[in-house]
Amino acid sequence: MARMLEGARLLAVQQVALAAATGRVLGRDVVSGIALPPFDNAAMDGVALASGGQPQAIGSEWEIAARIGAGDMPRDDAASAWEIMTGAPLPARADIVVPVERIEELAVRDAGAPRIRLLEQAEPGANIRRRGEDVPARCVVLKQGTFVGDAQMLLLAGLGIDRVDVARCPRVAVLATGRELVAPGEPLPPGAIHDATSPYLAAALATAGAEAVRVVRVGDEVAEFQAALDTALADGVDLVLSTGAVSRGYYDFIPSALDARGAERIFHGVALRPGKPVFCAQLREGPLFVGLPGNPLSTAVGFRFLVEPLLRAWLGMSVEQECRLPLAAACSKRAGLHAAFHATLRCDGEGCMRVHAGAEQASFRLLPFSRSCAWITLPAEAEHVDAGTLVQVHGYSHLRPPPWAPA
């Protein structure tokens, strides 16, 4: 990972309309141009009083000078009480809002102004939202590297921000190798399989904040692979991902094909299972190349734990924080290899969250993986991990926390 991430940093910053910012990562700090609330206002429907900073006793009576609704501008006059609606700006002298449930309307005297009586004591400052109480003006509200979700969108819109500086999405090409691969929807000839990894990587890249600019299937011929790689490089990609052809078999041609292009090998093979044969090289043309194994779960593990940290650095984000939960049942793994298991998170009736490793962890099995919701990783030195041990838990994307379910 250190070799892959050496020199990796925020690629570039671009400005987008607010509506296009959801799911992106902020490229710069966001500073509030206004205060929130922008003015003192009523927290609920009721009556605003000018008390002079003094508590007002139960039973005191007040004459209503005017009604103030949201969007109105109250007059600066000598009145002492106003009917007011939630969110309406307070008159300059008002310092209490009494909820409508805590007042009694009195009979109008001789066609005079409406009058009310307090049903309980009212304290200065009650039920008032002060200017800047939520967000002071000119403060940093969202840091660079923050993922923009629904909650962040609500804040940005509330601040009146219509354009946002975001990190440029890393541009990625996907080359799926193997003459046995057939597109979903096409009939399977003898010996063929449907291409599962290309659609998976296209979706996973989008979820991880990247853009899959090219997704193609190539056979096992070096010339076809080199041509596809040249086309991908012409698209101006930052990263090329391949699947298959990186192990030690007769058709595993990618390492030698990249050697022939003058690429610099960074590593070939990692102590990780599944995903051990993964290959990484720096292309002479500039982009990075990561060759993922062809078995579907090997592809998924290599992408999540080797590629996503790189994408995260290119998006200008800090290293992912660790999350640990107790293991529900003991599990075993091969000593000397880091292990990634797909799992589910379940919370029992007492509020205890535990992680359940899937029973079937073979790298070709798609169904158990589809029923899981998280990854757990176990250190290389462990061979047997007892129930109750705290293990690292990871979402399926670095930008999305794992969901949990009732036990």
Steps between C-alpha positions, in 0.01 A plus 500: 500500500783737579646438153165558330422816696841662467436850366124444473307818579195700395492487119315823425207716610200590287191707569156346452143611551357413841262245346800311358695496828318207663732201521810711435789590731574861588817632340523806726369610839152652487474831685160640596425828325207572728391418854237237572245603603563826312287694754341450841170316450220321680546132573122440506163661444394727784548851631826697505546727802732790573573426864803719557686189609267422788291187567132554435258372759216257445175689448659814351302647213631639170356689208594363158631771268539300176531156344844399361527207258805328349643731238354816657717787616381626842470873554728670749236650728420539869275195520559232764318193366457347157332187370779307325539189286778240503805628312378862490758767582479650847437870555816670623373536857342154535682259730243230584275278289210342688353194322138525391414211735610712800286805438132577538324726252292765675189677383561810292398822677299752296642389162851550632811294438508125580619415850647188660579369849801284591412158640846451650808705577706595193880525516718734289656322200239225495414345160726729299749389235788747510687621194802275437397254773534212253774630269702816560588704192842437342568169677613172342192278494629208291864400465676409178474122455142481636261271314189691393193303600143603567579669832783705350273597209244633750765720663643629171157589367406667829808719469390607153798335330422412139846387380748276680869422451540122484786261438523385141391139467794271421463373143531123473501249215402137559641224278353155570719229350405146407361344185249312720318822600157565351291811561190466719198429284693304237471120475783301653706283262659187649775592745397867522384705798320830530720800572412592860804711587463776240149607609608465862803723457304761304250520786763486774704777337198730491419425864863566595499846340674411172389498136521191283574667166553173312395142578596240240559126472815378330613147425823331591701642211778743593450712186128545578581594858766752396259662253229526765750650742612758242138601445444533874809718539376724220191567716720674756447255785672515837477127562459182296342198669511156348347172612665164447833399339719606794577166669767250392320296237562468127243768409601744776668736257440846652823540703722413202284710264553803722870425532515522121347850517766619743268505803659502844380216723394614847399158635369165382320292760395604850442305822124535463228242453306510280690718255856378545619526134419874465749692287591870499719701263572860406442541128759689302220725371419614857189321630512225756403145405346250743436146381236329714449120507213367291301312765212732596567527874872533438417794274276650767756463780785640291288798400374575851828467688762605243327723245254691718772642731666638187173654377450648846841671485425635152175644638696686767357295787677386815568134574189305597435475872501154650177346623507188716220272615493168688492183293181301557657158440855370473656472156823368354730610220835415350790630707732744323230664289274790581143381454194689379165335575160626393268531798178643644451729799219413738374684803322301772211611719739634763670734254813285458647508148697199380653403168414164342747365245333329204510122504610468135808709415621342173609761247270362227181509714274794408181417689637517858677826417174650374338427837771669704546868580858552618857379493707395798877470486716280718875545553753276330641343816167362625388150402202468735293797620276442801142620540489838669829616347484857369559489125524777242174569316482678164213618285485373145611848396731742679226763458216293646481351852375143522129454583386279785192290566317371808628163615 
